[in-house]
Each structure stands twice: as C-alpha cells, then as structure tokens.
Amino acid sequence: MTLRLYNTMTRRKDVFRTREEGIVRMFTCGPSIYGRPHLGNYRTFAWEDVLERYLEHLGYEVQRHMNLTDVEDKAIAEAEKEGTSVESLTRRKEEQFHEESRLLRIQLPTGLHRSSRSIRQAVKLIQRLMAKGLAYRHGKDVFYDPTKFEGFGRLFRLDMTRWPKERRRFRKDTYPGRRWNMGDFILWHGYRAGDAVYWETEIGKGRPSWNIQDPAVITEHLGFSIDIACGGIDNLYRHHDYNIAVVEGVSGVELAPFWIHGEHLLVNGKKMSKSLGNITYPEDLRTLGYSGEHIRFYLIFGHHREKINLTDSDLAVKAKELDRLRNLAERLCCGPPGEGTGAPSEEAVMTTISDLVPHFEFHMNNDLDVRGAVQTLLEDLEKLAPEKTGGRMTAKTCSALQEELQRIDRVLQVLFPLQD
C-alpha cells in the first residue's frame, strides 16, 4: 500500500515521496496570534496533526515547523486598541493557543517559531531578492514585483495575461477575501514616525511584512527545499504563491513538491464572521458538554478537502458515533460476557484483529480518508462483539486488540485517555 495525497500543485492524488529517504520536512502555517484561533482554524491544525502522526505511523521521521505570526498590521492595531504592547498581547494569545491545542490533543511541533525571531533571515532574503532585481525600494518600503518571477501564481493557476500593465503596489500585510491583488506585494515596512514596532537592520529601520515571514522561518529552520507545505484553503489566494516566489526567487529551486490545503468549517451553512456573530471557539462546544476528544473527532472525521457544516444536530450525531466506537472498544476487553455459551475461535479473532491496522492504512493511504478508516474500524470491531462471536475474548486476544487499537489511536487521538 502506498500513501497518496491530493497535491494542490498538480491537482491530483500523487504518490508521496520525500527528497531524503525516511525523512519528511514539513511546514504548516500557524495562527496570527493577535487574536484567538476559532474552530475553523483548529480544523486545519487538527488535520495537519493527523497528517504528521500518520507519517510517523508509516515510519517517517517528521521534521515539522510552524510559525506564529506575532508582528503584523493587525497585531499592532489590536495592541494599540487594548492599550498594551504587541509582545504582551501575542504572549497571551499564544498561551491560549497552547491550552486549546492540548484540549484537542493537537501535538504542536517542537519547531514552533514566533515570526519576530526570524528578522535577520527576513532581511537576508530581501537583500538577495533586491540584488536579483525581483524586489525594489519604494520610499522606505520594499516591494516584490511578481512579473519578474517566471511562473508566478502557478500554484493557484493564476492567469498572468490579466496582470495590469501599470504598476500597482499593495502595502497592507493582509487583505480580506479570497481574491488576488494584481500588483506588487510588500516585503518590508519602512519606519514611519510613531511606529511602535521596528528593528534596526542592514536595509534600514522597519519591520518585515507578513509576506516574508513564512519564507524566513522556512529557510532558517528547514532550508530552501522541503517536502510538504500545508495550510487552509485561504492560503491558496496570494499567500502560498507569494511564499513560492520569495523562496524560489532566492534559491532558484523548487520549494515544495507537495502542497496540501484544507477546506472551511461553516456554521449553520455560513462562513464564520464577526458580522454574522457566528464565530465559534472550542470553549463554546465545551460548555455544551462535549469533550476535547468529541471536538477533535468532529474536526477530523470530515475529509480535510471538503467543507464541513457545524450544526447542533451534526455535532451530536458525530459525538454519539465516537461514544459508540469507544464503548465498543472498551466492552470487547472489559465488558460482561456475551449471550452466547461458547467461546469464539481464538484463531478467527486474531485474524480479525490482525486486519485492523491494514484496513486503517488502506483508507488513510487514500488521501487521509479518516471517515473511511473510522467506519471500517467500527465494522471490524462489531465482528468481535460477544453477541456476534458467541463468547468473550480471551486475555491473549484482548491484549492483541488493545495493542492494535493503540497503534491506530496514536494517529487519531480519540479512543483512549491522553497519556502523560
């Protein structure tokens, strides 16, 4: 069985291969920590966590890094609004991110980096881009000219024939909506009187834009060539093609052969937004009585490339599905004897148990089909129920079952209590 992942770059399911045998270098976009991540953000972090855990299950050493965007326009504006420093604001939000990730059993990478710690690397990249003629100064700022980079927009399949002939510049770190800014994007915000956040650097006083921060973290900690880049579907608009243009503009070699994107989580059919008042956090579901495992299961059960629509009824159904799976797994080893008078054939039971992981891998190898993997697991476990086999499992088969389920749950993280 071979792992196949849907690759946004090729628009097909590709056989997964790494540049270096046995090692996966992976970058996943982290949160902007001026605000609190919502459930849609955690959906992305949850399936990325499943991907990392499954790669480890297959025997890979995963070198995963993630950035925490802690210096950008929105963080500066929010800190000013609250009357605090950017450092204080983002530290508070970072702690909350860690707490909620633990609740959802999301294993954050050891390579977790605040963007503000990669200023020197950002400056080096900008200097090299300017030397190559891909970036230029405009006043105190530095911009990237996408028309100078061959193949710009190839991830999105951007039609560059529509690019305007006159020069346009986009100075904000981020822009709302899933649309393209048809013009030059900013790399460096030159200092202006009254700016609260800036650094003294070789290219002058100022701060790096959001567009250079991921490339700085990637190249500083993983190099100029990685295996997988991940993020939410919104990153397919502008952000990831900007990353490609920056990194490959410096190195001249492919940044990543695999690009994986996850779809939105909707709430009652609508995208989460402040104007609709439907932004939902893990804490909101906890107050309704759902555990961290319930929430995690809900987030990973729907395929990561499909939208999922959070409703009270759907959440309740998925929670009952997880409870059913967990109760069945527990009952097989710890429950009362079945109604039958005989004992199941140990050989037959062991055959079913030995199929659990291969069946799980069959579905997971198909673009991380968690839904198929869980449904097949439930069907397999039902075959072992006392009412089906005519008796209770032996100590040997129980131990074997526990071992196989733990192997599966090292990926899913929903079946057994969290181990310290």
C-alpha angles and dihedrals in degrees: 000000000000129000113244121188129188105248116205090202094061098025091229142084106272130192105256115242131165131219091234119038113255096003128098119195107199136175123194124187111245130207129284098243099207085093140025118276112243130214092273090057090049090052088063093045091048097054090043087054090052090050092052093046092048092051088053089048088057090054102261124140102230118208100191127176131184133185129223108211102220103155119054141110094278094048091051092048093047093048090051090049092052093043093238139107124273088239093054093045096049094043089057093049092045091056090051090051090054092048095050092044089056090050090054092042091240108160105219114211121258084231094072111146136184108225091229089068092065100057095121091051091049090052092049091052092049092049091053092047091051091049089054093049094245094111131038142182121256107183106310094335130084122220135189118229106214092194088069093059114080112229096017112174095019094135092057092035089239115190102231092187085078092057110120118250094219117076117257127181129206111201104177121096093231137007127207125252137025099289139108127255101221099212146048118325126217124253102171132029107213116219118270126190110278097021109150097200123050144122133219106237144159090268093048139269116321144076137277118259122237089255094067098039100080092045089050093052093043097049095041095052107022105023129236096303125054134165105231135021117190140185148125121302091256088069089066086072108077101315104078095039087051089053091051092049093050099045098038090041087063100036105030090219132100114279098206135351092205125057117178125188132186127212131238130279109227127201114221089338096310132103111248114262139154091237091059093042091225102117105136128201130193088252090062091060092043090059088056090059101262120138126226088257091053091053094045091049091051092051097049100035093074112070110263093234093054127075114246121207115217111216130155092247096047092047090051092049093050092046090053089049091055092045089051091051094047094045092050092050091050094045094053091066105020107026130098121281117278126256093257120094099220133067122247118252106270090214092053092047092049090051090055091046093049088055095056099084096039090051090048091050092047090064097035090052087059097077095300096302096187093166093056091044093052095044092050090047090054091050091049093049091049088059087062096050113122092239088059100041098037097238149032124286120259125243089257096052091042091055091047091049092049091051094051093045090051090053090054093044093054082073102035099036095200108094106064134036115271111270118222 
